[in-house]
Amino acid sequence: MFRLLLSRTMKRARKPTKNAGSTIQTETESRRSLKNESNGNNAKPETVKRHTRSNKTQEAEAESSSSEKANLAAKIDLSQFEIQSKQKIKVESANTKKLVKRQHLEVEYDEDLVKDNKIKKESKEESVDANTSKGSSRMPPNWKEVLQNLQEMRKEQDAPVDTMGCEQCPDEKASPEDKRFQTLISLMLSSQTKDQVTHAAMLKLREHGCSITNILNTSDEKLGELIYPVSFWKTKVKNIKRTSEMLRDTFNGDIPNTVEDLCRLPGVGPKMAHLCMKTAWGQITGI
């Protein structure tokens, strides 16, 4: 019995809270609806008024602007702004050019200064002609001192070039054609390579047989093994094979005897060609 009484009292206590919450909700909803209605009723006439005002103002402004333009056109004379023809403009410009011409001014020079300048120019020309005739125009002023210093420094001949240069690479027992070919090959191998490395590679080639026919018969792999570790040995193998083919076909199995023909060979430049002319043919052409 006691439990039934408690449950009834609890239910009765809960009912008024629900009613209170519902009343609060209804009041808030009613307020919102009133605000929305008031806003909606007031917004429509304002928009209508604005539109009506804007249309009227636009019409008034258009009328006033058209009337102002008409008054300005009546006051201003448009005859001032007439475009002239091209012929009239040309005639006027020609007349003005004739009037604008200026007179030339005569400049007076000092005779003494003119004579001095002529004498200086003549002396310079005579000195240049004398130098060119003697061949001393390209020579530096202290070339004798430089040459003496070089001779003093190179007395002992202790550089690697003296014992392992291109002059020391060819075989003395070989034929003259093979000697010249070996000097050319040594110069081709020496580009961007130390003299010790090129000399060792040339010794290997001499043992293998450094002639045009023997080089053409050897394979690229074997030739690469012989010249390794020369720098850029792969490209040098290709250049050696191509040069040997050109020497066999176009130069009758011998190296060319001019700088121009040597530069035609693959892998040979001007410096190499001048050195080859000096070491192989005994001719000083450029160095």
Residue, then its C-alpha position, 0 to 999 in steps of 0.5 A: m500500500f505504501r508503494l502505491l501511494l508513493s507512485r501516485t504522488m510522484k505521478r501527480a508531481r510530474k504532471p505540472t512540470k510538463n504543463a509548465g514546459s509546454t506553456i513556456q514553449t507555446e509562449t516562445e513560439s507565439r512570440r516568434s510568430l508575432k515577430n515574423e508576421s510583423n517583419g513580413n508585413n513591414a518588408k513588402p511596402e518598404t521594397v515597393k517604396r524603394h523600387t518606385r523611388s528608384n524608377k522615378t529618380q532614374e526618369a528625372e535624371a535622364e530628362s535632366s541630362s538630355s536637357e543639359k546636353a541640348n543646351l551645351a550643344a546650342k552654346i558650343d560652335l562645332s565648326q571649330f572641330e572640323i577635320q582638315s584634309k590631308q592635302k592642306i596639312k601637307v602644304e602647311s607642314a612644307n611651308t613651316k619647314k621652309l621657314v624653320k630652316r636654320q643657318h649653318l655656323e662656321v667653326e674656326y679651328d686653330e691652325d697650330l693644333v691641327k698641325d700638331n695632330k697631323i704630325k702625331k698621326e703620321s709619326k704613329e703610322e710610321s712606327v706601326d709600319a716599321n714594327t710590322s716590317k720587322g715582325s716585332s709587333r707581336m713580340p712582348p717587350n721582355w721576351k728575351e728575359v723570359l726565354q733566358n729564365l725558361q732555359e735556366m729552369r729547363k737545364e736539368q730536364d727532370a720533368p716527366v715529359d723529357t723521359m715519357g713524352c710523345e718523342q720517347c713513345p715510338d719504337e726506334k726499330a719500327s719503320p718510319e711510317d709506323k713511327r709516325f703512326q705511333t707518335l700520333i697515337s701517343l698524342m691522341l692518348s695524352s689528352q687529359t692524361k698524365d705522361q706516365v699513364t700514356h707511356a705505359a699504354m704505349l708500351k703495351l701497344r708496342e708489345h701488341g704491335c702498334s701499326i695500322t693493319n694490326i690496330l684494325n685487326t684487333s677488337d675494341e675490347k682488346l684495344g680498350e684493355l691495352i690503353y686502360p687506364v687512360s682517361f676517356w679510353k672508350t671514346k679514344v678506342k673509337n677515335i683510334k679505329r676511325t683514324s686508322e681507317m682514314l689513314r689506310d683509305t685516304f692517306n696511303g697508310d701514313i699520317p698527313n704532313t699538314v696541320e689541316d689534314l691532321c685536324r681532319l682526323p677524329g680526336v685530333g685538334p690544332k695543338m695536337a697537330h702542331l706537336c705531331m708536325k714537330t715530332a713526326w715530320g720535324q717541322i715547326t708550324g705553330i708551337 
